[in-house]
Amino acid sequence: MSQQVVIEREKKPFIKRRWVKLLMVLAGVLVFLSLIGAGTGYWYITKSLPVLEGEKQMEGLTNEVTVVRDARGVAKITADNLEDLFYIQGYVTAQDRLFQMDMTRRLAGGRLSEVVGSAALDSDRFYRTYGMHRYTNDMIELFDEETKQVVDAFSAGVTAYIIEAFKEGNEPLEFKILGYEPEPWTAEDSAIVVKYMGYTLTGNHRNELENYQLVQALGEDAQYLFPEYHIADHFPTIYEQIDIEDLPFDSESLQSLISFAPSEFNGSNNWAIGGEFTESGFPIVANDPHLGLAIPSVWYQTHLELEGDFHSVGVTVPGVPGVVLGHNENLAWGVTSMSVDQEDLFLEQAHPEEPHLYLYDGEWEEAEVIEEVIEIDGEDPYTETVEVTRNGPVMTSLFSEENAEVSFHADSDAPYQAISLRWTGREAGEELNGVLKLSRSTDVYEFMEGLDGFVTPALSWVFADRKGNIAYRGQARLPDRQNSVGLLPVPGWDPDYQWNGFIETEELPQIINPENGYVMTANNKPVDDEYQYEIGRSFYPYRAERIEGMIADRIKSGEAFTADQSKEMQVDFLNTQARALVPLLMDEVEKSEGELSELEKEALALLGDWDFVESTDSAGTLLWHQWYNLFSERMFEDIVSFPYSSALVIHNTIVEASEDPEGRMFGFLDEQWQRDFTEFSRETFVEAAGMAEALQGSDPDSWAWGEWHQMTIRHPLSSVQPLNYLFDLGSWEVGGSGATPGAHSYDEETGRVNHGGGWRFVADLAFDEPAQDIVMPGQSGQVMSPHYDDQIEAWVDGELLPMRYDMGPEDGVNVKTFVPVREE
């Protein structure tokens, strides 16, 4: 038998095999190229970030200006003359927020299509028709000499940054993506930012159009749906008809106008507690304005010191010079939306044959005709023909697919053919004249004088001084209505429905040192029912009810207020709306509890044990919001084609149905609209429990509000993927809702939190410790800045951070000196 010879090859280690070596080399090359690419990308993005150290020579300066930034990137700007101070404020603000500023002026002026194309055409048509841009010059004409210097210097500073950044290729990333260079900043731009803020806090035409559609469906009986504010006597104040036949406009058309109305969730909280109730003996002022949560914040932290003149710190709106909210060495102040009615819709009778003629008092008047040319990136311009009657621009021209040379009207046989809109914000105001007056005020009396002449936004100002005074002023240009409460459109041809001028300043809601020792506003009604003017019906009571309860309980207990206690109140999550309505609805469901499944019984019991605090781990909160949203959506589904959203109408309907002896909902309407309240409550509860089960499983004890109610902060460009991965932030579980002092309103379809107190502020006027504030998500709008999102975690945790009032160069994280250009 022969012996088999086996020849064995020497086995090389795995790592030394040729193909492995080749793969490793290729992988190394890819990693190297990836690192190079990432490094290049990082450099490309971050090269736009401002240089915060050293000295910089600047054209346009007369003397040295020092900019000291704290750990949050907030710049304290110190100068020895007015123009230098605001020149550098404009420059510094643009470093952090230029893209936001440009988008605001473009949106408000109807000029987005110039840079983003026809996708923005509907928006531009609306804003060109609404017409804020046509009224900025009237504001500028009211500038006093000092305000003109301030606004011109601020504009020059913004423009200096634009020229410098684009010349050096260091413009913010958004401009690189969209491929355009913004125009110089002007006084008109600052004015339109003021007007736009007024618009975002107006939006009453939404309510009038929704009410109009209810009238179309229900007739005159619809008036019984609109309760007075005091449907419940515990809703606090701040201190103590048309022809409905043959209505020509369909719901789909009207909804197209409503789609551009500002969010109904815009609101705020503020209060001032008198020194007799505080631990320090000085007043405490707190404020948290609620607006859309986005990147960057609506608010920009700013800190200005004009040597020998004034020193104030707080926030402004990017594009508006000065400190709008905050404190100086003598006072602190904050605002909420006054929630009053500054808009009215007017029905218009158009001439049946001649264009641009509208009836008034038996005569035909010619409307002003304006050709608004809208430039569109990559396409031919679009011309919007705008008619402006004595009552305002005709908004129903937006219903037409093609904007004709003659005005678009409904059927000439209808009782009216168009709807125009009047807004007090089109009146010239002195808001920018007042900014310096507020910063220079030494007491509440001077501060109140500084508010005179403010037209828009309509705001509830709360303020206090170190002398111990606390005060409230509701400031706006408010119409003096005749024969109308502002709930529905009125005949524009009838002189009896014209505004009788405006409410005089001295008759606006205001009070100094109220007897109860505090002032509080949270979009609740400013005055009691004896007030002589009709100023609105869209007030919101629930946050105010909770805040007033917390303040009154603490005063009654004798425990002194502190700044920390105010900070806790700002993120309180008790829902007084649920506390009022849940027992009424549960009573109805319990009448037929035998028809419920075991899960539904568990869910009902869980809701019965709920303490109405909307914490992130609360199961009852999740169930309640599914139920309330469904209930309010279904209430009117057989009547109108949209979800009717008036909180007071919903509240009043539930209360009246619970008291109806026949158990009817809408017992005051014709029988065809009436519903069995018990059956409707049970059906919506069962469906809501099913929705909660679908979201979070079949064990009600495991349901959690925060698992669904989460916050993601989005950037304007993030709708274009994959830019969302670069710009967006989130997500975070948060408690509360629009009905709680810690107001976190949300999208009812997704649960995404999209509104809240983007700036929170508390000041104890003893100033033994710095006042505190926070801006969410951060100070900078530049995506790779360390201050893009560095305040968000503290905000989610309900924290505030010190406002370093007396910060000098030795205290700053970054110090930069701006000096005039030196002659060679």
C-alpha positions in Angstrom: 0.0 0.0 0.0 1.5 3.2 -1.1 1.9 6.1 1.3 -0.1 9.3 0.4 2.0 12.3 0.3 0.2 15.4 1.6 1.8 18.7 0.7 0.7 21.4 3.1 0.8 25.1 2.2 1.9 27.5 4.8 -1.3 29.4 5.9 -0.8 33.1 6.0 -2.5 35.0 8.9 -5.9 36.4 7.9 -4.7 39.9 8.2 -1.9 39.3 5.6 -4.0 37.9 2.9 -3.9 39.9 -0.3 -7.6 40.5 -0.7 -7.9 41.5 2.9 -5.1 43.9 2.5 -6.8 45.3 -0.6 -10.1 45.8 1.2 -8.4 47.4 4.2 -6.6 49.8 1.9 -9.9 50.6 0.1 -11.6 51.1 3.5 -8.8 53.3 4.7 -9.1 55.4 1.6 -12.9 55.7 2.0 -12.5 56.7 5.7 -9.8 59.2 4.7 -12.0 60.6 2.0 -15.0 60.7 4.3 -13.0 62.5 6.9 -11.8 65.0 4.3 -15.4 65.4 3.1 -16.7 65.8 6.6 -14.0 68.2 7.4 -14.6 70.2 4.3 -18.4 70.2 5.0 -17.8 71.2 8.5 -15.5 74.0 7.4 -18.0 75.1 4.7 -20.8 75.3 7.2 -18.9 76.8 10.1 -17.0 79.4 8.1 -20.1 81.6 8.4 -20.0 81.7 12.2 -19.1 85.1 13.6 -15.6 85.8 15.1 -16.3 86.8 18.7 -12.8 87.8 19.8 -10.4 90.6 19.1 -10.7 94.0 17.5 -12.5 94.9 14.4 -12.4 98.2 12.5 -15.8 99.2 11.2 -16.8 101.9 8.7 -19.6 104.0 10.2 -18.5 104.0 13.8 -17.4 107.2 15.6 -16.1 105.7 18.8 -15.2 102.3 20.3 -18.0 99.8 21.1 -17.5 96.8 23.3 -19.4 93.5 22.8 -19.1 91.0 25.7 -20.8 87.7 25.2 -21.8 85.4 28.1 -21.9 81.6 28.1 -25.1 81.6 26.2 -23.8 83.8 23.4 -25.9 86.8 24.6 -24.1 90.0 23.6 -23.9 93.0 26.0 -23.2 96.0 23.8 -21.7 99.1 25.4 -21.3 102.4 23.6 -21.0 106.1 24.4 -23.4 107.3 21.7 -26.8 106.3 20.4 -25.9 105.7 16.8 -22.8 103.5 17.5 -24.9 101.4 20.0 -27.6 100.6 17.5 -25.2 100.2 14.6 -23.5 97.4 16.4 -26.8 95.9 17.6 -27.9 95.6 14.0 -24.5 94.1 13.1 -24.5 91.6 16.0 -28.2 90.6 15.5 -27.5 89.9 11.8 -24.5 87.7 12.7 -26.9 85.4 14.6 -30.3 85.8 12.8 -29.9 87.3 9.3 -31.8 84.5 7.5 -34.7 84.7 9.9 -34.8 88.5 9.5 -34.9 88.2 5.7 -37.6 85.5 5.8 -39.8 87.6 8.1 -39.6 90.7 5.8 -40.2 88.5 2.7 -43.2 86.6 4.3 -44.9 89.8 5.6 -44.2 91.7 2.4 -45.4 88.9 0.1 -41.9 88.3 -1.5 -41.1 84.7 -0.7 -41.6 83.6 -4.3 -38.6 85.6 -5.4 -36.3 83.1 -3.7 -38.3 79.8 -3.3 -40.4 79.8 -6.4 -44.1 79.4 -7.1 -44.6 77.1 -4.1 -45.0 80.4 -2.1 -47.3 82.1 -4.5 -50.5 81.6 -2.5 -48.8 83.0 0.5 -47.5 86.0 -1.4 -50.9 86.7 -2.9 -52.5 86.7 0.5 -49.9 89.1 2.1 -49.8 91.4 -0.9 -53.6 91.7 -0.6 -53.6 92.0 3.2 -51.1 94.8 2.6 -48.9 95.3 5.6 -46.1 96.5 3.3 -48.3 99.4 2.1 -48.4 101.0 5.5 -44.8 101.0 6.7 -44.1 104.5 5.4 -46.9 105.9 7.5 -45.1 104.6 10.6 -41.7 105.9 9.4 -43.2 109.4 9.0 -44.1 109.4 12.7 -40.4 108.7 13.7 -39.1 111.4 16.0 -35.5 112.5 15.3 -33.9 110.2 17.8 -35.9 107.1 16.5 -34.8 107.9 13.0 -31.2 107.9 14.2 -31.7 104.6 16.0 -33.5 102.8 13.1 -31.1 104.1 10.4 -28.1 103.1 12.5 -29.5 99.6 13.2 -30.3 99.2 9.5 -26.8 100.3 8.5 -25.3 97.7 11.0 -27.4 94.9 9.5 -26.3 96.0 6.0 -22.7 96.2 7.0 -22.8 92.5 8.0 -24.6 91.5 4.8 -21.9 93.2 2.6 -19.0 91.8 4.7 -20.4 88.2 4.9 -21.2 87.9 1.2 -18.0 89.6 0.1 -15.9 87.1 2.0 -18.1 84.1 1.2 -19.1 83.7 4.9 -22.9 84.1 4.5 -25.1 81.8 6.6 -25.7 78.4 5.1 -29.4 78.9 4.2 -28.4 81.6 1.7 -25.9 79.2 0.1 -28.6 76.5 -0.2 -31.2 78.9 -1.7 -28.5 80.7 -3.8 -29.4 84.4 -3.2 -28.0 87.5 -1.5 -30.4 89.6 0.6 -31.0 93.2 -0.1 -29.7 95.9 2.4 -31.8 96.3 5.5 -34.0 99.4 5.7 -36.3 101.3 8.1 -39.2 99.9 6.1 -38.0 96.4 7.0 -38.0 97.1 10.7 -41.4 98.6 10.4 -42.9 95.6 8.6 -41.5 93.3 11.3 -43.5 95.3 13.9 -46.6 95.0 11.7 -46.1 91.3 11.2 -45.8 90.7 14.9 -49.1 92.5 15.2 -50.6 90.3 12.5 -49.5 87.1 14.3 -51.4 88.2 17.4 -54.6 89.3 15.5 -56.3 86.7 13.4 -59.9 87.5 14.3 -61.0 87.0 10.7 -60.7 83.3 11.4 -63.4 83.5 14.1 -65.7 85.7 11.9 -65.4 83.3 8.9 -66.1 80.3 11.0 -69.0 81.9 12.7 -70.2 83.1 9.3 -70.3 79.4 8.1 -72.3 78.4 11.2 -74.8 81.1 10.3 -75.0 79.7 6.8 -75.9 76.3 8.2 -78.0 77.1 11.2 -79.6 80.5 10.5 -80.2 83.0 13.2 -80.2 80.3 15.9 -76.4 80.2 15.5 -76.3 83.3 17.8 -77.1 81.0 20.7 -73.8 79.2 20.2 -71.7 82.3 21.0 -71.6 82.8 24.8 -70.4 85.7 26.7 -67.0 85.3 28.3 -68.5 84.9 31.8 -70.3 81.6 31.1 -68.6 80.6 34.4 -68.3 83.1 37.2 -64.8 81.8 38.1 -63.3 82.9 34.7 -61.2 85.8 35.8 -60.8 89.2 34.2 -57.6 91.1 34.6 -59.5 93.5 36.9 -62.6 94.0 38.1 -77.3 91.0 13.0 -77.1 90.4 9.3 -79.3 89.0 6.5 -78.4 85.3 6.3 -80.4 84.4 3.1 -78.6 83.3 0.0 -75.1 83.7 1.3 -72.8 83.5 -1.8 -69.5 82.1 -0.5 -68.9 78.4 -0.1 -67.0 76.8 2.7 -64.0 75.7 0.6 -63.4 79.3 -0.5 -63.7 80.6 3.0 -61.3 78.0 4.3 -58.7 79.2 1.9 -58.7 82.6 3.8 -58.7 80.9 7.2 -55.6 78.9 6.2 -53.5 82.0 6.4 -54.9 83.2 9.7 -52.4 83.2 12.6 -52.4 80.3 14.9 -55.2 80.3 17.4 -52.7 79.0 20.1 -50.7 82.2 20.2 -51.0 83.6 23.7 -48.9 84.1 26.9 -48.8 84.5 30.7 -47.5 87.4 32.8 -47.9 88.7 36.3 -46.6 91.2 38.8 -46.7 90.5 42.5 -46.6 93.5 44.8 -43.7 93.8 47.3 -46.0 93.4 50.3 -46.3 89.7 49.3 -42.7 88.9 48.4 -39.8 87.7 50.4 -37.5 90.5 49.2 -40.1 93.3 49.7 -39.8 94.3 46.1 -42.2 93.4 43.3 -41.7 90.3 41.2 -42.5 90.3 37.4 -42.8 87.1 35.3 -43.5 86.6 31.6 -43.6 83.7 29.2 -45.0 84.7 25.7 -46.4 81.7 23.8 -45.7 81.6 20.1 -44.7 79.0 17.5 -41.7 76.9 18.5 -39.2 76.9 15.7 -35.6 77.3 14.8 -34.6 79.9 15.6 -36.7 81.4 18.3 -39.1 84.3 17.7 -37.1 86.1 20.4 -33.5 87.3 20.4 -31.8 88.0 23.7 -30.2 91.4 23.7 -28.4 93.6 26.3 -27.7 97.3 25.6 -25.9 99.9 27.7 -25.6 103.5 26.5 -23.2 105.1 29.0 -24.7 107.9 30.9 -28.2 107.2 29.5 -29.8 103.8 29.8 -29.0 100.2 30.5 -31.6 97.4 29.6 -31.5 93.7 29.1 -34.1 91.2 27.7 -35.3 90.3 24.3 -36.3 91.8 21.0 -37.7 90.5 17.8 -34.9 90.2 15.2 -35.2 93.3 13.0 -36.5 95.5 15.8 -33.9 97.7 17.5 -33.7 98.1 21.3 -35.0 95.9 24.1 -38.7 95.1 23.8 -39.2 93.0 26.9 -37.0 92.7 30.0 -35.8 95.1 32.6 -33.6 98.1 33.3 -32.2 99.3 36.7 -35.6 100.6 37.7 -38.3 98.5 36.2 -39.2 95.1 34.7 -41.9 94.4 32.1 -43.6 91.7 30.1 -46.5 91.2 27.7 -49.2 88.8 26.7 -51.5 88.9 23.7 -54.5 91.1 24.7 -56.7 88.8 22.6 -58.9 91.6 21.6 -60.6 92.0 18.2 -58.7 94.4 15.9 -60.2 93.0 12.7 -63.6 93.2 11.1 -64.9 91.7 7.9 -67.2 93.9 5.8 -69.7 92.5 3.2 -69.5 94.5 0.0 -72.0 95.2 -2.7 -70.3 95.6 -6.1 -71.6 97.4 -9.1 -73.2 94.8 -11.4 -71.6 96.3 -14.6 -68.8 98.7 -13.7 -65.6 97.3 -12.2 -64.1 98.6 -8.9 -67.3 100.3 -7.8 -68.7 99.5 -4.3 -71.9 100.8 -2.7 -71.8 103.0 0.4 -74.7 105.0 1.8 -76.6 104.8 -1.5 -73.7 106.0 -3.6 -71.1 104.1 -5.7 -67.6 104.6 -4.6 -64.5 103.7 -6.6 -62.1 101.4 -4.8 -58.4 102.0 -5.0 -56.8 99.6 -7.5 -53.3 98.4 -6.8 -51.3 96.2 -9.2 -49.0 94.0 -7.1 -46.3 92.4 -9.2 -45.0 89.2 -7.6 -41.6 88.1 -8.9 -41.2 84.3 -9.0 -37.9 82.5 -9.1 -37.5 80.8 -12.4 -40.9 81.9 -13.8 -42.7 84.9 -15.2 -44.0 87.4 -12.7 -47.6 87.2 -11.4 -49.8 90.3 -11.1 -52.3 90.5 -8.2 -55.0 93.1 -8.7 -55.9 94.4 -5.3 -59.0 96.5 -4.6 -59.1 98.6 -1.5 -62.6 99.9 -0.5 -63.2 102.3 2.3 -63.3 99.2 4.6 -60.1 97.7 3.5 -58.7 95.3 0.8 -61.1 92.9 -0.9 -60.0 89.5 0.3 -62.4 87.4 -1.8 -60.4 88.1 -4.9 -58.1 85.4 -3.6 -60.9 82.8 -4.3 -60.3 83.0 -8.0 -57.9 80.7 -9.9 -56.9 83.6 -12.2 -56.6 87.1 -10.9 -58.5 89.0 -13.5 -58.0 92.6 -14.5 -61.4 93.4 -13.1 -62.4 92.5 -9.6 -63.6 89.0 -8.9 -67.1 88.9 -7.4 -69.7 86.3 -6.4 -73.0 86.1 -8.3 -74.4 89.6 -8.9 -77.8 88.4 -7.8 -76.5 87.7 -4.3 -77.1 90.3 -1.6 -73.3 91.1 -1.7 -70.5 90.1 -3.9 -67.3 90.5 -1.9 -65.7 90.6 1.6 -63.2 93.2 2.6 -61.1 93.3 5.8 -60.3 96.2 8.1 -57.4 95.9 10.5 -56.4 98.6 13.0 -52.7 97.6 12.4 -52.8 99.5 9.2 -53.0 102.7 11.2 -49.7 104.5 11.7 -48.2 103.7 15.1 -45.4 104.9 17.3 -44.1 101.5 18.5 -40.5 102.3 17.5 -40.7 105.7 19.1 -41.6 104.0 22.3 -38.8 101.4 22.6 -36.3 103.9 24.0 -38.9 105.4 26.3 -39.5 102.1 27.9 -35.8 101.5 28.4 -35.3 104.9 29.9 -38.4 104.7 32.3 -37.8 105.2 36.0 -41.2 104.2 37.2 -44.5 102.8 36.0 -45.9 106.2 35.3 -43.2 107.0 32.8 -43.4 103.5 31.4 -47.2 103.9 30.8 -46.5 107.2 28.9 -44.0 105.3 26.8 -46.8 103.0 25.6 -48.9 105.8 24.2 -49.2 105.6 20.5 -48.6 101.8 20.2 -51.0 100.5 17.6 -50.0 96.9 17.2 -49.6 94.2 18.4 -52.5 94.5 20.8 -50.7 93.6 24.1 -51.4 93.3 27.8 -48.4 94.9 29.4 -47.6 94.1 33.0 -44.8 96.1 34.7 -43.4 97.1 38.1 -40.8 99.4 39.5 -38.4 99.5 42.4 -40.5 102.1 44.1 -43.0 99.3 44.7 -45.6 100.2 42.1 -47.2 97.5 39.9 -49.3 98.2 36.9 -51.3 96.9 33.9 -52.0 98.5 30.5 -53.9 97.0 27.6 -52.3 98.9 24.7 -53.5 98.9 21.1 -55.5 100.9 18.6 -59.0 99.4 19.2 -62.1 100.2 17.1 -65.1 101.8 18.6 -67.8 99.7 17.0 -71.3 100.7 16.1 -74.1 98.0 16.1 -71.6 95.1 16.1 -69.9 92.8 18.6 -67.3 91.7 16.0 -68.5 88.1 15.8 -69.8 88.2 12.2 -69.2 90.2 9.0 -71.3 93.3 8.8 -72.7 95.3 5.9 -69.9 97.5 4.4 -72.4 99.7 2.6 -74.3 100.8 5.7 -72.9 103.8 7.6 -74.3 102.4 10.9 -71.7 99.6 10.9 -68.7 101.8 10.3 -66.2 102.2 13.1 -66.8 105.3 15.2 -63.1 106.1 15.4 -60.9 104.4 18.0 -61.0 104.1 21.8 -59.0 106.9 23.4 -55.8 106.0 25.2 -57.1 107.1 28.6 -60.1 104.7 28.2 -58.0 101.6 27.4 -58.0 98.9 30.1 -55.3 100.0 32.7 -54.7 100.0 36.4 -51.9 101.0 38.8 -51.5 99.4 42.2 -54.7 97.3 42.4 -56.1 96.6 45.8 -55.5 92.9 45.6 -51.7 93.5 45.3 -51.1 91.7 42.0 -51.8 91.9 38.3 -52.0 88.8 36.1 -52.9 88.3 32.4 -53.1 85.1 30.4 -55.3 86.0 27.4 -58.3 86.3 29.7 -60.8 89.2 29.4 -59.0 92.5 30.4 -62.0 94.2 32.0 -65.3 93.2 33.6 -68.6 93.2 31.8 -69.3 96.9 32.7 -66.7 98.1 30.3 -68.4 100.4 27.8 -66.7 99.2 24.6 -67.0 95.9 22.7 -63.4 94.7 22.3 -63.8 91.0 21.6 -65.2 87.6 22.5 -62.2 85.3 21.9 -60.7 85.5 25.4 -59.3 82.3 27.0 -59.9 81.7 30.7 -58.2 78.5 31.7 -54.5 79.4 32.2 -55.6 82.6 33.9 -57.9 80.7 36.3 -55.1 78.4 37.4 -52.5 81.2 37.8 -55.0 83.4 39.8 -55.7 80.4 42.0 -52.0 79.8 42.7 -51.4 83.5 43.5 -54.5 83.9 45.7 -53.8 80.6 47.6 -50.3 81.7 48.4 -51.4 85.1 49.6 -54.0 83.5 51.7 -51.4 81.1 53.2 -49.2 84.0 54.2 -46.2 82.4 52.5 -44.1 85.0 50.7 -43.5 84.9 47.0 -40.0 84.3 45.5 -38.6 84.3 42.0 -38.3 80.5 42.2 -41.9 80.2 43.0 -42.8 82.2 39.9 -40.5 80.0 37.8 -42.4 77.0 39.0 -45.7 78.6 38.1 -44.6 79.1 34.5 -44.3 75.3 34.1 -47.4 74.3 36.1 -49.4 71.6 34.3 -52.8 71.6 36.0 -55.7 71.9 33.5 -58.7 73.7 34.8 -60.6 73.2 31.6 -60.4 69.4 32.2 -61.2 69.9 35.8 -64.5 71.6 34.9 -65.6 69.4 32.0 -64.4 65.8 32.8 -66.9 65.3 35.6 -69.8 66.4 33.4 -68.8 64.1 30.6 -68.1 61.2 32.8 -71.5 61.5 34.4 -73.0 60.9 31.0 -70.8 57.9 30.2 -71.5 56.3 33.5 -75.2 56.3 32.7 -74.5 53.5 30.2 -71.4 52.0 31.8 -72.8 48.5 31.3 -72.3 48.9 27.6 -68.6 49.5 28.0 -65.8 46.9 27.4 -63.4 46.0 30.2 -60.7 48.2 28.7 -63.2 51.1 28.4 -64.3 50.6 32.1 -60.6 50.7 33.2 -60.0 53.8 31.1 -63.1 55.5 32.7 -61.9 54.6 36.2 -58.4 55.9 35.3 -59.9 59.2 34.2 -62.0 59.4 37.4 -58.8 59.1 39.5 -56.9 61.7 37.4 -55.8 64.8 39.3 -55.9 67.0 36.1 -52.1 67.5 36.2 -50.7 66.9 32.7 -47.4 65.3 33.6 -45.5 63.3 30.9 -46.3 60.0 32.7 -50.0 60.8 33.0 -52.4 58.2 31.5 -55.5 60.3 32.2 -54.0 63.2 30.2 -53.6 61.2 27.1 -57.2 59.8 27.3 -58.6 63.3 28.0 -57.0 65.0 25.0 -58.0 62.2 22.7 -61.6 62.6 24.0 -61.7 66.4 24.0 -60.3 66.7 20.5 -62.7 64.0 19.2 -65.7 65.5 21.0 -65.0 69.0 19.7 -64.4 67.8 16.2 -67.6 65.7 16.0 -69.8 68.3 17.6 -70.3 70.2 14.4 -69.4 67.6 11.8 -73.0 67.5 10.5 -73.2 71.3 10.4 -69.9 72.6 8.9 -67.1 70.9 7.0 -64.3 72.1 9.3 -63.4 71.5 13.0 -64.9 74.4 14.9 -62.5 75.4 17.6 -63.9 78.0 19.9 -63.1 76.8 23.5 -65.9 78.9 25.0 -68.5 77.6 22.6 -67.4 74.0 23.3 -67.4 74.6 27.0 -70.8 76.3 27.0 -72.3 73.5 24.8 -71.2 70.8 27.3 -72.4 72.8 30.3 -75.8 73.5 28.8 -76.2 69.9 27.6 -75.4 68.6 31.1 -78.2 70.8 32.5 -80.8 70.2 29.8 -83.8 68.4 31.4 -84.2 66.3 28.2 -80.6 65.4 27.9 -80.1 67.2 24.6 -77.0 68.7 23.1 -77.9 71.9 21.1 -81.4 71.9 22.7 -81.8 75.5 21.6 -81.4 74.6 17.9 -83.9 73.0 15.5 -84.6 69.4 16.2 -82.6 68.2 13.2 -79.4 69.5 14.9 -80.0 68.2 18.4 -78.1 65.2 19.7 -78.6 62.9 22.7 -75.9 64.1 25.0 -75.4 60.8 26.9 -75.1 58.8 23.7 -72.8 61.3 22.1 -70.6 61.4 25.2 -70.4 57.6 25.3 -69.7 57.2 21.6 -66.9 59.7 21.6 -65.4 58.3 24.8 -65.4 54.8 23.4 -63.7 55.9 20.3 -61.2 58.0 22.3 -60.3 55.0 24.4 -59.8 53.0 21.2 -57.5 55.7 19.9 -55.4 55.6 23.1 -55.2 51.8 22.8 -54.1 52.1 19.2 -51.4 54.5 20.2 -50.1 52.9 23.4 -51.5 49.4 23.9 -54.3 47.7 25.8 -53.1 48.4 29.3 -54.5 51.9 30.3 -52.2 52.1 33.3 -49.2 52.1 31.0 -50.5 55.0 28.9 -48.3 58.1 29.1 -49.0 61.6 27.8 -45.3 62.4 27.0 -44.9 59.3 24.9 -47.3 60.9 22.3 -47.0 64.6 23.3 -43.4 65.3 22.1 -41.6 68.3 20.9 -39.5 68.5 17.7 -38.1 71.9 16.8 -38.1 72.5 13.1 -36.2 74.8 10.7 -37.9 76.6 7.8 -35.8 74.6 5.3 -36.3 71.2 6.9 -39.3 70.3 4.8 -36.7 69.6 2.1 -35.1 66.3 3.0 -32.4 65.5 3.9 -32.0 69.1 5.3 -34.2 68.1 8.3 -31.3 65.9 9.5 -29.0 68.9 9.5 -31.3 71.6 10.9 -34.0 70.0 13.1 -33.8 69.3 16.8 -35.7 66.7 18.9 -37.5 65.0 20.2 -38.4 65.7 23.9 -41.3 64.4 26.0 -43.1 67.4 27.5 -46.1 67.8 29.8 -48.9 70.4 29.7 -51.1 71.6 26.8 -52.6 74.8 25.6 -54.9 74.9 28.7 -52.1 74.8 31.3 -49.9 77.7 32.5 -47.0 75.6 31.1 -48.5 76.0 27.7 -47.4 73.3 25.2 -50.0 73.3 22.4 -49.7 70.5 19.9 -50.8 69.1 16.5 -53.9 67.0 17.2 -53.0 64.5 14.5 -49.4 63.8 15.5 -49.1 65.0 19.1 -46.1 67.1 18.1 -45.7 70.1 20.4 -45.4 73.2 18.2 -46.3 76.2 20.5 -45.1 77.3 23.9 -43.2 79.9 25.9 -40.2 80.3 23.7 -38.9 82.9 26.1 -39.4 82.7 29.9 -38.4 85.5 32.3 -38.6 86.2 36.0 -37.2 89.3 37.8 -37.3 90.1 41.5 -36.8 93.9 41.5 -34.6 93.7 44.6 -32.0 92.6 42.1 -30.0 90.9 44.9 -29.7 88.1 42.4 -29.7 88.6 38.6 -33.1 88.3 36.8 -33.4 85.0 35.0 -34.6 84.0 31.5 -34.3 81.4 28.8 -34.7 81.3 25.0 -35.5 78.0 23.3 -33.7 76.5 21.5 -30.8 79.0 21.7 -29.5 82.4 20.8 -28.1 81.7 17.3 -29.8 80.7 14.1 -26.6 79.4 12.6 -26.7 75.6 12.6 -23.1 74.8 13.8 -23.0 77.5 16.4 -22.6 76.2 20.0 -25.6 78.5 20.8 -27.9 76.9 18.2 -29.4 74.6 20.8 -27.6 75.1 24.1 -30.6 76.3 26.1 -33.1 73.6 25.1 -32.3 71.1 27.8 -32.7 73.6 30.5 -35.9 74.9 28.9 -37.4 71.4 28.9 -36.4 71.0 32.5 -38.2 74.2 33.4 -35.0 76.0 34.4 -34.1 79.7 33.9 -30.6 81.0 33.6 -29.0 84.3 35.0 -29.2 87.5 33.0 -25.8 89.0 33.8 -26.8 92.7 34.1 -23.5 94.1 35.3 -21.3 91.9 33.2 -18.0 93.5 32.2 -15.2 92.4 29.8 -13.5 90.5 32.6 -16.7 88.4 33.1 -17.4 87.6 29.5 -16.7 84.3 27.7 -15.9 86.3 24.5 -15.0 90.0 24.1 -14.8 91.9 20.9 -14.0 95.5 20.4 -15.4 97.4 17.4 -13.4 100.6 16.5 -13.6 103.2 13.8 -11.5 102.7 10.7 -8.0 104.1 11.5 -6.5 106.5 9.0 -3.2 105.3 7.6 
